[in-house]
Amino acid sequence: MKNLSLLFFIYLNIFSFAQTDTTCIQKLPNDRVFGVHTTLRQFQLSFSTANNEPIFFENYNLGMGFRAKYNKLAFSFSIPIANFNDAALEKSKAYALGFGLYPKSLFIQGDFRFIQGLNDLNEGVFRADMSAAYANLYAVHLFNSDHLSLRSAFNMVDRQKRSAGSWILSSILEYQYFDTDSLSLRTSNGQLNITRYNSYKFGLGSGYAQSIVKGNWSLTGLLSGGLEFRRLYYQASEASNFRDKFLISPRLRFFASIIHNGDYFFYGITSNYLPRLDTAEELNTRIIDWTIRATVGWRL
């Protein structure tokens, strides 16, 4: 199914013959682009069972980094510079790497994050033994790509000159990893002591995107929803094998931006909210993941 989805998006891109409306989208000199950004990010992970209230773990930090683009490939990198958890808790570290591809009718972006150490919000302690990794590849096909440019709205590539909207198709591939010395939860059969949790997800959905433009300023929102096919693995300390669960769950994703996009200089704020909930027979997990990023950049 993953291969079929990728072939579907390639087909849509190759056989999309609509010409870009230059009264709506203006090409800019963007073969080489460089920018700096600061990112406020909250990553909160919780585990629960029918017999145990949720246990919350969090990384809430401010990061600093850079972004660059050459031709149709863009990438970014950020490192933590400040932590916003309770002063009694120690600082966990989070590093992020992203990239983007910009074919005509597709908006493709990837994100990888690694977190070392998480704060236990229930107990008010720092868990240095915990680590988490998260990676995703997100693709959006625009039905009205000759009038609307998500590349302009979220990466300041080209310029949106007129207000426009478009229905979209979206697809996502995602991987999550969590590791700890021990995490104890009560169940109907006693104690569940988790040492490792993995999930693989593939999702298909649809939604709508809209940009409102005034001069070089634009305000854009994108909302998509659909179904995710998820395979979960988790390992208990007393077991040598992983417990394997397959789920089909709804998903929701929201992206927004407000930017000023000049000929050679741009700046703006982008944000995304990516909630996730996995409910299995024995173990429930929930992730709250939201990001606000301020960017300043130049076209060379």
TORLO-94157 format. One line per 5 residues: their letters; for each residue x negated, y negated, z negated of C-alpha. Coordinates in pm, whole numbers, plus 32768, in hexadecimal, padded with zeros to 4 digits. Each point is the difference from the previous one (the first is absolute). Example, Ala and Ser with C-alpha at 12.3 -4.5 7.8 and 13.67 -1.06 7.14 Angstrom:
! residues 2
AS) 7B32/81C2/7CF4  7F77/7EA8/8042
This chain:
! residues 300
MKNLS) 8000/8000/8000  7EDE/7F14/7FBC  7F76/8039/815E  8156/7FC8/809B  801F/7EB3/7F4B
LLFFI) 7EAC/7F88/8077  804A/806B/8166  814D/7F4C/7FEB  7F5E/7EB7/7F9D  7EF0/8026/810B
YLNIF) 8110/803C/8103  80BC/7EC9/7F95  7EC4/7F31/8014  7F88/807E/8152  8151/7FE9/80AC
SFAQT) 8067/7EAD/7F74  7FF5/7F24/8139  80A7/7EC9/7F71  7F2D/7EC9/8033  7FB2/7F2A/7ED2
DTTCI) 80CF/7EC1/7FFD  7EF4/7EF1/7FE1  8105/7F06/7F86  8025/80DE/7EC9  7EA0/808C/7FD2
QKLPN) 7EC2/7F40/804E  7EB8/80B4/803E  7EE2/7F6F/7F33  7E85/8028/8019  7FE5/8124/7F0F
DRVFG) 7EF5/80F1/807C  7F35/7FB0/7EC6  80B4/7F9F/7EBF  7F77/7FE1/7E9E  80B3/7FAE/7EBC
VHTTL) 7FF2/8015/7E85  811C/8066/7F1F  8066/802A/7E95  80F9/810F/7FA3  80DF/802C/7ED1
RQFQL) 8065/816E/7FE5  80CA/80CD/7F0A  7FE8/817A/8011  80D6/80B4/7EFF  8025/8179/7FEC
SFSTA) 80EF/80BB/7F19  8041/816D/7FB1  8136/808B/7F56  80C8/813E/7FC5  8162/8045/7F8D
NNEPI) 7F77/8020/7E9D  7EFB/7EEB/8008  802A/7E88/802A  7F2B/7F69/8116  7E8E/7FC9/7FB8
FFENY) 7F7F/7ECA/80B8  7EA0/7FC9/8083  7F9A/7EBB/80A8  7EF7/7F40/80BB  8056/7E8D/801F
NLGMG) 7EE9/7F2F/8092  7F8E/7EE1/80DA  7F11/8057/811A  7F27/7F3C/80F1  7F8F/806C/8157
FRAKY) 7FDE/7FB7/8171  80A7/805E/8146  7F78/800B/8162  8084/804D/815A  7F58/8052/8148
NKLAF) 80D5/8036/8136  8127/80DD/7F92  7F66/8090/7EC0  8013/7F50/7EAF  7F88/806C/7EA8
SFSIP) 7FF3/7F78/7E9D  7F58/804E/7EB5  803A/7F88/7E9C  7F6A/8031/7EA5  8094/7FA8/7EA9
IANFN) 7F9F/7EB6/7F59  8102/7FE4/7EE5  80E9/80E2/7F38  8156/7F9E/7F76  804D/8116/7F0C
DAALE) 8015/7FCF/7E88  7EB7/7F7F/7F72  7FEF/8133/7F1E  7FE8/80DD/8134  7EC5/8029/80CA
KSKAY) 7FE1/7FA5/816E  803D/8109/8103  7F5C/7FD6/8153  80B2/7FFF/8152  7F69/7FEC/815B
ALGFG) 80BF/7FDF/8146  7FB0/8031/8171  80F3/7FB4/8119  800E/7FFA/817A  80EF/7F9F/8115
LYPKS) 8036/804C/8172  80C3/7F1D/80E9  807F/809F/8141  811A/7F44/80AC  8144/8080/7F65
LFIQG) 7F71/80AB/7ECB  7F90/7F7A/7EAF  7F15/80FC/7F5A  7F50/7FD6/7EB4  7F4C/80E6/7F10
DFRFI) 7FA2/7FD9/7E94  7F1D/80C1/7F15  7FDD/7FB6/7E8C  7F38/809F/7EE9  803F/7FBB/7E8D
QGLND) 7F16/806D/7EE9  809B/7FF7/7EA6  816B/7FAE/7FB2  80A5/7F55/7ED9  80FC/80D1/7F3B
LNEGV) 8118/7F06/7FBD  80B9/80E4/7F0D  7ED9/8033/7F16  7F48/7EB9/8049  7EBA/80B2/804F
FRADM) 7F13/800F/8127  7FD9/8153/80AB  7EA6/8004/809F  8031/816F/8064  8119/7FA8/80F1
SAAYA) 7FCB/7FB1/816F  80EF/7FCD/8121  7FDC/7FE5/8179  8103/7F91/80FC  7FF4/7FF8/817D
NLYAV) 8109/7FB8/8105  802C/7FC0/8173  8131/7F2E/8059  807F/7FC4/8163  811C/7F21/8077
HLFNS) 808F/7FF9/8160  80AD/7EB9/805F  8121/8017/80F5  7FDE/7E8A/8041  7E85/7FE3/800C
DHLSL) 8010/7F06/8121  809F/7F03/7F0F  7F83/8064/7EA3  7E97/8038/7F92  7FBC/80AB/7EB4
RSAFN) 7E8E/7FD3/804F  8038/7E8C/7FDD  80DB/801E/7ECA  7F1E/80E1/7F30  7EA4/7FE2/8098
MVDRQ) 8009/7EA3/80A1  7FA9/8095/8153  80A8/7F30/8113  8109/7F03/7F9C  8179/801E/7FDF
KRSAG) 808D/7EC8/80A9  8176/803B/7FDD  80DE/80AD/7F03  804C/8165/8067  8068/8151/7F75
SWILS) 7FEB/816D/8061  8080/8155/7F9D  7EE3/80EC/7FAE  7FA4/816D/7FE3  7F01/805A/7EF5
SILEY) 7F2A/812B/7FA7  7F13/8042/7EDF  7EFD/8101/7F9A  7F96/7FF1/7E94  7F1B/80B2/7F0B
QYFDT) 7FF1/7FD4/7E85  7F0C/8092/7F05  7FF7/7FEE/7E83  7F04/80A8/7F1C  7FDF/8009/7E84
DSLSL) 7F6B/80D1/7EE8  815C/803F/7F76  815F/7F6C/8006  8100/80A8/7F1B  8179/7FF9/803E
RTSNG) 8116/80BA/7F4C  80D9/80E9/80D0  8119/80F1/7FB6  7EFA/8116/8001  7F0B/7F4F/7F17
QLNIT) 7EDB/7F25/806E  7F8D/7FA7/815F  7E91/7F96/8000  7FB1/7F62/8151  7E99/7FDF/8077
RYNSY) 8037/7FAE/8170  8118/7F7F/80E0  8002/7FE7/817E  810C/7FA1/80FA  8013/7FF9/817C
KFGLG) 8115/7F3B/80A7  8085/7FC6/815D  811E/7F0E/803A  80DB/7F7C/8118  80E3/7ED4/7FE5
SGYAQ) 8090/7ECA/809D  8047/7E9A/7F9E  7FEE/7E98/806A  7EFA/7EEB/800C  803F/7E89/801F
SIVKG) 7F1A/7ED1/8023  8075/7E9A/7FC6  7F16/7F03/80A2  7FCD/7E8B/7FD0  7ED0/7F74/80B4
NWSLT) 7ECE/80CC/7F9F  80B1/8082/7EC8  80BF/814A/7FFB  80C1/80C8/7EFD  8029/8174/8048
GLLSG) 80AF/8122/7F55  8004/8172/805A  80DB/8106/7F5A  8002/816F/8061  8099/8137/7F6A
GLEFR) 8019/816E/8058  7FA5/815D/7F90  7EB5/808C/7F86  7F99/816B/800C  7F21/803C/7ED4
RLYYQ) 7F2C/8121/7F85  7F8D/7FE2/7E96  7EED/80C3/7F52  7FAD/7FED/7E90  7F26/80D5/7F25
ASEAS) 802A/804D/7E8F  7ECF/8033/7F23  806C/8163/7FA9  8037/8066/816E  7F02/8043/8110
NFRDK) 80F3/7FCD/8121  80B6/7EC7/8073  8178/7FE6/7FDC  8093/7FAB/8153  8141/7F3A/8040
FLISP) 80A2/7F8B/8145  80EE/7ED5/7FF7  80CA/7F2B/80EF  8037/7EA8/7F69  8070/7EA2/806B
RLRFF) 7EFD/7EED/801C  8003/7E84/8010  7EEE/7F0B/8069  7FFB/7E84/7FFF  7F00/7F12/8099
ASIIH) 8007/7E82/7FFF  7F1D/7EE1/8063  7FEC/7E87/8014  7EE0/7F7D/80D5  7F70/7ED4/80B4
NGDYF) 7F62/8072/8145  7F2A/7EF9/80B0  7F2E/8022/813A  7EBC/8054/7F48  805C/7FF2/7E8D
FYGIT) 8112/80BE/7F45  8072/803B/7E9D  8129/80A2/7F59  8094/80F0/7F02  806F/8164/8049
SNYLP) 80AE/80F2/7F17  8080/8165/7FFF  80CE/80D6/7F15  7FE7/8179/8022  80C9/80BD/7EF5
RLDTA) 7FE8/817C/7FF8  80BC/8105/7F32  7FC7/817A/8005  80F6/80D9/7F40  7FB3/8174/7FD9
EELNT) 8095/810E/7F21  7EF7/7FDE/7EF2  7F48/7EB9/803D  806B/7EA5/8073  7F0B/7EF8/8078
RIIDW) 803C/7E94/8056  7F18/7EFA/8097  802F/7E87/8001  7F12/7F64/80FA  8014/7E8F/805A
TIRAT) 7EFF/7F16/8092  7FE2/7E88/803B  7EDC/7F8A/80D5  7F8B/7E9C/8053  7F24/7FEB/8136
VGWRL) 7F32/7EEF/80A9  7F59/8049/814B  7F5B/7F81/813D  7FF3/8069/816C  7E98/7FF9/807A
